[in-house]
Amino acid sequence: MSDSKHKQSASLISLIVVLFFSGCLNEIPEIIIEPEPPEEDAWRAYSVVAPVDTGINPYHIHFQTNDTLPSWFLDDFGVTLVCDLSDEGSWEERVEADRESCWNKIVYDDIVYFEGTRIIGAMGEEGWSETPILDDPNDGHGTAVTGAVLDGNPDAVIFFLEGFDGVRRAAEHPMVDIITTSFGPIASVPVSGIEDDTEYAVNEMGKLHTGACDNTASTCVQDSTGGPPWSIGISGFQEDGDRGKVMHCSGTAPDIVADWTQYLPDHDSIDGYHDTSGTSFATPRTAGILSFVIQELRNQTNDFGSGGRNGSLVFGENFSVTNYDIRRSMEKASYFPSFSEYDPGENEGPCQTGTPISPVAPYTQTGWGVVDPTVSQSMIDDLIGLSSLSDKSFDCETYMDSVMVAREAYW
């Protein structure tokens, strides 16, 4: 930091000397040099993921961190309320202890930071629950979804929107990189949903959107969450289990597939976890993996901002990457598991139709392929220019292009 200060001072002195000898001293414009932030305010490159769901349990150890968000970041983000949550007693006792100082204060216009975490929350719609932002005692979907994001990128900053109408609020926030949604009509019934808001987020604001395909074998093309061509539609794939690597009963013709069953945090405890399955969790895990790629690209190119800027999600020193660049790199980095990784043992889990990945035309099952943490580095190397990824086979590219044509025609 001291070296850059010396360079800055030298540049200013040189400018004054040049102006002096050119006889233009009387016409010197006002020179404003922005002060460097204090060293204690310096932070790292980061990425912001916005899950839109039922609510979140910020008391859980899965979300606790020593990496407190700096005050300048909270100001830039528009935080209006900081909640210093209780750390003593059971989950129920902590919630009750914080009602007056936190939960009962929250109104729709608030953006709330939960101290000791990297979670910022807001109401996506008024009246969604009795206690704003906090996960519904009878649900827990949003807590598990957010846990899956952090399994993909433990350092992600979370902007949690409670209520399904929160997609627009996430789309409009300039610092959000990725919106992830895991809800929609059962069996992908062709009805309108969030497509207008996700289109705005991707095509106008330069963000990425990951959307869950249905947990049935219905095609994802007409699904309002994962079907629009600007969205990344995600189906389920069992990474590890009694039958090895298998496809599960979830939407066909997706963009990619991701982990179906995960071990995720409970919504009504401090440290409890549970196994849960579905595209609802494959989708946010993918969002976390993509946010890790964005974060690392920013780190390597000295980009300390977030969101779509100048049409790019990464806008570093002599370097920029768009949302399309990241999506295309993901498509090329994804992979097809081998048929040999299937074990015809006892089927497991709530979905009893696990099938092996076919060695012939696997893309008809998986779309572009599997996205898991192992593809991150190849994406980073590809996007930074160290090692370019190759296109998929002609048959795969042709098939996936035909699926995209159908999606574009439908939407």
C-alpha positions, 0 to 999 in steps of 0.5 A: 500500500505504501508503494502505491501512495508513493507513486500517487504522490510522484504522479501529482508532483509531476503533473504540477511541474508540467503545468508550471513550465507550460505557463498554465498555472492559472488554469490548473483545474481542481485536482481531487485525489480520493484517499485510500481506505484505512488499512483496517477497512481493506478486504478481499475480493468477494462474490454475492449470491442471492437465494430467494426462498422461505427464510433463513436460520442465521443462528446456525453454526454453518453460517457463523464466521470470524470474517465480519463484513466491513462497515464500508461494505455494509454502507455500499450495500444499503444495510439499514439494520445490524442485528447482533444475535444472541449466542446463548441458550437454545435456538428458541431461547435465542430467537426470543431474546432477540425479538425486541432488538432485531426481529420485531424491528424489521420492516419491508424497506430494511436490509439487515446484516446479521453480525458474525455471519456473511448473511444480509437479509431482506423481505422479498414480500410483506407478510410472508411470515410472522417473523421476517427473514427468519425461516418458518418453524414448519419449513426450513427450505431456505436454510438448507438452500443457503447452506448448499450455496456455502458448500459451493463457496464457503466465502460467499456473501449471502443476500437472502430474500424471504418470499418468492417475490424477492427475485425482483429485489435481488435483480435490482440490487447492483451488488448481487452476482447470482440469483438462485431460485428453487421453487416453481409449479409442480411438474413444470406446469406451463404457467407464468412465474418469475421469468420477467424478473430473471430476464431483467436480472440476466439480460439487463443487469448482467447477473447469472440466474440458477433455476431448479428444474422440477423433481419429476421427469417433466421437461425443463423447457417450459418450467418458469424457474429453470426453462427460460433461455437466460436461466441455467436450468439444473436437474439432479444427479447423485454424486455418491450413494449405494448405487454410485453415480446415477441420475435421479427423477428430475426435469429432463433437458436441463442445462446441467446436473448437480448433486441431488442429496446433501447434508445441510443445516437445520432451520430450528437448531444451532448445530443440527444437520440432515440429509435432504434431496432434490433439485432445490439443493443441486441448484444453489450448490451450483450457484455457490460453485459459480460464485467461487469462480467469480471470486477467484477471477476477481482476486487474480485481476484486482477486482474488488467490486461485485455485480454487473458493471460495464456489462461484465461480472468481473471487471479487473485490471485489463480484464473483463468477463461477462455472465455469458462467458462464465456460463459458456465456460461452465458448459465446456467444463462440465463432464459426463460420468462413466457408465462404470461408476454405476453400481446396481445395488439397492436403490436409495432415497425418496427417488426410486428411479436412479439410472446410470449415465448412458455411454451413448448420448449422455447429454440427453440425460445430463445436458452439458454434464455434471457441475461440481467443485472439481470443475472450478479450477478448469473454468478459472484457467479457461476464463483467465486465459491460461488453458482454454477449454474445448467445445463438447462433441459435435453431437452434444453441441448440436443437441444442446443447441436444439434444446436452446432453440426450443426454449427460445421459441417457448419463451 
